[in-house]
């Protein structure tokens, strides 16, 4: 019964979103649409062979999310006010949060009316800092990690589980902790495309 209900919700979501000019889902991509809501000017692009099982919150009109080819986003949450880009061959584990803005103004005087605004169905973004997030090709984001505004994850980088990333991560490195710091660089063998027979043991 539950499976039938989920299929019905997915069908309704596809019907609701059909024709939205900002929705570009490749034929071979797999995505759950039932929780997706897209406003004016929002765009979502999912590339060939990718699997998207997460939730998306478009916070402002015009915000955009792009996922490349052969990438996987598990049961994570992308919260986008500006732009989030995920490259090709990327792994984003479950429980991760990608947040491209501060949510509120730093100064109390600028956020003092936030709750009253929400109560009326509004949000003032005037004093909220927002910067795009970018995940390079081949990177891996461990479970329950948090990526904050303006962060760029370099090609092939690994973010250890439970990390909080508030600054850029160099390509082919492993980072972890809160705040995330360099653990080590990946070796040439770890960066290469090895097959099972040639991989060092």
Long-range contacts (C-beta under 8 A, 24 or more apart in sequence): 6-34, 9-34, 10-34, 22-64, 26-50, 26-69, 47-71, 47-88, 54-78, 54-92, 56-80, 59-101, 59-123, 60-125, 68-137, 74-143, 81-125, 81-128, 81-130, 82-130, 82-131, 82-132, 83-132, 83-133, 84-132, 84-133, 84-134, 85-132, 85-133, 85-134, 85-135, 86-135, 87-134, 87-135, 87-136, 87-137, 87-138, 87-139, 87-155, 88-137, 88-138, 89-137, 89-138, 90-135, 90-136, 90-137, 90-138, 90-139, 90-140, 90-141, 91-139, 91-140, 91-141, 92-135, 92-141, 93-140, 93-141, 93-142, 93-143, 93-144, 93-145, 93-161, 94-143, 94-144, 95-143, 95-144, 96-141, 96-142, 96-143, 96-144, 96-145, 96-146, 96-147, 97-145, 97-146, 97-147, 98-133, 98-147, 99-133, 99-146, 99-147, 99-148, 99-149, 100-130, 100-131, 100-132, 100-133, 100-149, 100-150, 101-128, 101-129, 101-130, 101-131, 101-149, 102-128, 102-129, 102-130, 102-149, 103-128, 104-128, 136-171, 139-169, 142-176, 156-186, 156-191, 158-186
